[in-house]
Each structure stands twice: as C-alpha cells, then as structure tokens.
Amino acid sequence: MQNNLIGIVFSILAGFLMSIQGVFNTRCSEKIGLWETNIVVQITGFIFTLIILLIVGNGDFKKLHRSISSTCLVVLLAFSLFIL
C-alpha cells in the first residue's frame, strides 16, 4: 500500500510540474523565441538531473562502458530501421 501511495503522489506532482512547464514554455517562447526557450528548459533539466544524481545517486560510472556498446548497437539498429 505504501508503494502505491508514493506512486500516486509522484504522479500528481509530475502532472502539476508538467502543467507549470507548459505555461512557462508558452510564455517564455512568446518573449524570447522557441529555440531559446528550448535551450533554457534543456539546461535547467540537465542541472536538476545532476543535482539529483549527486544527492541520491548510488550507481557506478565505471560500469557505464559495459552498457554503452550494447546501447549504441540498439540505437544504431533502431535508427537504421527508421531510415529505411
């Protein structure tokens, strides 16, 4: 029951934050332009992701190279199928 409640709370929070982001994107893009707004949103998301990673991250970056080769193969395969 506890896990279901946490999932519901995070879902409501995500919906609320997505609504705020939609309003921000619309208003900001009217003022500074679409591409500039996208840059601001992407950089902000990257910074918050790094902060969250530093606070709660418990993975091991040394193991990243093992998954990169298989991930790249899957991405290249999907991209080539998309192009065809």
Secondary structure by P-SEA (a helix, b strand, c coil): caaaaaaaaaaaaaaaaaaaaaaaaaaaaacccaaaaaaaaaaaaaaaaaaaaaacccccccccccaaaaaaaaaaaaaaaaac
